[in-house]
Amino acid sequence: MNQSIQVEKQNIYKISQHSDELAPLQAGEIRFKIDKYALTSNNITYAVSGFKLKYWNFFPVNEPNGVIPVWGYADVSESNHPDVKVGERCYGYFPMSDYLTIQPSKINKYGFSDGAEHRRKLAPIYNYYSKTATDPTFNEHTEGYIPIVKPLFATSFLIYHYLKKSNFLEADQVILTSASSKTGLGLAFMLKQNQDTDGKKIIGLTSTRNVEFVKSTGYYDQVIAYEDYVKDLAKDASVIVDFAGNAKQIKKLSETLGDALKFISLVGLTDWKSAGSFSKVEKAEFFFAPTHIQNMYKEQGSEKTNMILNKNLVQFIIDTKKMIELEAINDFEKLSTIYLGMVDGKVNPKKGYLVSIK
Ligand SMILES: NC(=O)c1ccc[n+]([C@@H]2O[C@H](COP(=O)([O-])OP(=O)(O)OC[C@H]3O[C@@H](n4cnc5c(N)ncnc54)[C@H](OP(=O)(O)O)[C@@H]3O)[C@@H](O)[C@H]2O)c1
């Protein structure tokens, strides 16, 4: 039997556990037994934008439900493919369930993709499974943090390179909203690492309750609570990287900065209930990491890109271990409590949740 955790696609507060028969494995297929996966606000955003960005299409189940994709580890438990061995451990994009059946394609010593028909039109980065045995970033020190940090840090890394390539749109300061989010911290880390060369001031906007935590990371030159930025923010040439998605906040920030605002990168929706229509926000552009990584692969090659990304990732994980404490979720009750809290924005940025329901 396969236990899965599903939510109603039109009402993501409705979370439930299901048990279904596993279909017999077909020729060319393999079955993963999912071991553990991370849960962060990013997964809530997958659900919130499930229709628009097709996140519901990865692991379809019976209507009206959907399965939220998660990043984690799984072991090959059955194989009908000559080039994939039982016991191989992989990192990648999984459903919140016990098992996932895929059709491996493009197999090499580093990993393979799911070549199933319904995934072919979806972003390739989500269809790739890397073998932990041949990925230099996996070791006993990084194992727990990788599912929490890696998918988010990849985005932080890509935003940094995008801004750098665009000469920071001539801005002198980079302002991050939801500065306590893991993706925000990853970008602040990249900016700090390169600050001597780039010379950009790094400013974090966050909730009052998270100000001390954000300051303690040491990445930001200035940390301001949302209530205070109108008076405390220098009106210097600025780029905003928005992880919060709060439409009123973006409007207010734009008005506060006036002509000093050069560009807004719309990355996240942590504050999804306050999101509005962003199509009319001036100087703003959506940032979709799967597109940016394909661009960087084309420009620099995937091997070089991954090498630089992984080097920075390992450094960031060393820092993350001091800032973020792992917490295990081992049963459905705890998972639904944490999940519903996250949907409502009750997120403790000092926690990194790892789900493993046996
Ligand atoms: N565009 C892309 O390709 C891409 C890729 C990766 C991630 N993202 C997005 O980046 C965002 C951050 O993800 P994450 O997993 O790094 O987040 P996280 O670490 O779980 O973020 C936690 C922080 O988000 C803020 N927050 C969370 N829920 C909120 C709510 N309901 N209302 C108001 N604030 C809330 C709080 O920060 P503050 O108090 O500091 O505001 C909280 O401390 C997500 O929306 C994610 O989808 C986008």
The ligand as an SDF file (V2000), in Angstrom:
LIG
                    3D

 48 52  0  0  0  0  0  0  0  0999 V2000
   10.5770   32.0130   -7.7420 N   0  0  0  0  0  0  0  0  0  0  0  0
   11.2670   30.9050   -7.4900 C   0  0  0  0  0  0  0  0  0  0  0  0
   11.7620   30.2340   -8.3970 O   0  0  0  0  0  0  0  0  0  0  0  0
   11.4390   30.4640   -6.0670 C   0  0  0  0  0  0  0  0  0  0  0  0
   12.3620   29.4520   -5.7390 C   0  0  0  0  0  0  0  0  0  0  0  0
   12.5580   29.1240   -4.3810 C   0  0  0  0  0  0  0  0  0  0  0  0
   11.7970   29.7610   -3.4040 C   0  0  0  0  0  0  0  0  0  0  0  0
   10.8790   30.6950   -3.7820 N   0  0  0  0  0  0  0  0  0  0  0  0
   10.0300   31.3350   -2.7860 C   0  0  0  0  0  0  0  0  0  0  0  0
   10.7130   32.0190   -1.7540 O   0  0  0  0  0  0  0  0  0  0  0  0
    9.8480   32.0820   -0.6060 C   0  0  0  0  0  0  0  0  0  0  0  0
   10.6290   31.7040    0.6530 C   0  0  0  0  0  0  0  0  0  0  0  0
   10.6250   30.3090    0.8080 O   0  0  0  0  0  0  0  0  0  0  0  0
   11.4100   29.5780    2.0210 P   0  0  0  0  0  0  0  0  0  0  0  0
   11.0440   28.1390    1.9180 O   0  0  0  0  0  0  0  0  0  0  0  0
   12.8140   30.0410    1.9830 O   0  0  0  0  0  0  0  0  0  0  0  0
   10.6710   30.1980    3.2780 O   0  0  0  0  0  0  0  0  0  0  0  0
   10.8710   29.8930    4.8610 P   0  0  0  0  0  0  0  0  0  0  0  0
   12.2870   29.7180    5.1710 O   0  0  0  0  0  0  0  0  0  0  0  0
    9.8990   28.8640    5.2860 O   0  0  0  0  0  0  0  0  0  0  0  0
   10.3940   31.3370    5.3120 O   0  0  0  0  0  0  0  0  0  0  0  0
    9.9630   31.6520    6.5490 C   0  0  0  0  0  0  0  0  0  0  0  0
    9.7060   33.1570    6.6190 C   0  0  0  0  0  0  0  0  0  0  0  0
    8.7550   33.6130    5.6400 O   0  0  0  0  0  0  0  0  0  0  0  0
    7.9150   34.6320    6.1990 C   0  0  0  0  0  0  0  0  0  0  0  0
    6.5570   34.0910    6.1950 N   0  0  0  0  0  0  0  0  0  0  0  0
    6.2420   32.7900    6.0930 C   0  0  0  0  0  0  0  0  0  0  0  0
    4.8970   32.6350    6.0170 N   0  0  0  0  0  0  0  0  0  0  0  0
    4.3600   33.8530    6.0600 C   0  0  0  0  0  0  0  0  0  0  0  0
    3.0120   34.3390    6.0060 C   0  0  0  0  0  0  0  0  0  0  0  0
    1.9690   33.5150    5.8140 N   0  0  0  0  0  0  0  0  0  0  0  0
    2.8100   35.6440    6.1450 N   0  0  0  0  0  0  0  0  0  0  0  0
    3.8600   36.4710    6.2750 C   0  0  0  0  0  0  0  0  0  0  0  0
    5.1570   36.0630    6.2710 N   0  0  0  0  0  0  0  0  0  0  0  0
    5.3980   34.7710    6.1780 C   0  0  0  0  0  0  0  0  0  0  0  0
    8.4940   34.9290    7.5690 C   0  0  0  0  0  0  0  0  0  0  0  0
    9.5540   35.8410    7.3220 O   0  0  0  0  0  0  0  0  0  0  0  0
    9.6040   37.4060    7.6790 P   0  0  0  0  0  0  0  0  0  0  0  0
    9.1300   37.5820    9.0640 O   0  0  0  0  0  0  0  0  0  0  0  0
   11.0830   37.6870    7.5220 O   0  0  0  0  0  0  0  0  0  0  0  0
    8.7670   38.0830    6.6340 O   0  0  0  0  0  0  0  0  0  0  0  0
    9.1070   33.5810    7.9290 C   0  0  0  0  0  0  0  0  0  0  0  0
   10.1080   33.6900    8.9040 O   0  0  0  0  0  0  0  0  0  0  0  0
    8.6660   31.1480   -0.8880 C   0  0  0  0  0  0  0  0  0  0  0  0
    7.5200   31.8810   -1.2950 O   0  0  0  0  0  0  0  0  0  0  0  0
    9.2050   30.3090   -2.0220 C   0  0  0  0  0  0  0  0  0  0  0  0
    8.2360   29.7060   -2.8410 O   0  0  0  0  0  0  0  0  0  0  0  0
   10.6810   31.0470   -5.0760 C   0  0  0  0  0  0  0  0  0  0  0  0
  1  2  1  0
  2  3  2  0
  2  4  1  0
  4  5  1  0
  4 48  2  0
  5  6  2  0
  6  7  1  0
  7  8  2  0
  8  9  1  0
  8 48  1  0
  9 10  1  0
  9 46  1  0
 10 11  1  0
 11 12  1  0
 11 44  1  0
 12 13  1  0
 13 14  1  0
 14 15  2  0
 14 16  1  0
 14 17  1  0
 17 18  1  0
 18 19  2  0
 18 20  1  0
 18 21  1  0
 21 22  1  0
 22 23  1  0
 23 24  1  0
 23 42  1  0
 24 25  1  0
 25 26  1  0
 25 36  1  0
 26 27  1  0
 26 35  1  0
 27 28  2  0
 28 29  1  0
 29 30  1  0
 29 35  2  0
 30 31  1  0
 30 32  2  0
 32 33  1  0
 33 34  2  0
 34 35  1  0
 36 37  1  0
 36 42  1  0
 37 38  1  0
 38 39  2  0
 38 40  1  0
 38 41  1  0
 42 43  1  0
 44 45  1  0
 44 46  1  0
 46 47  1  0
M  CHG  2   8   1  16  -1
M  END
$$$$
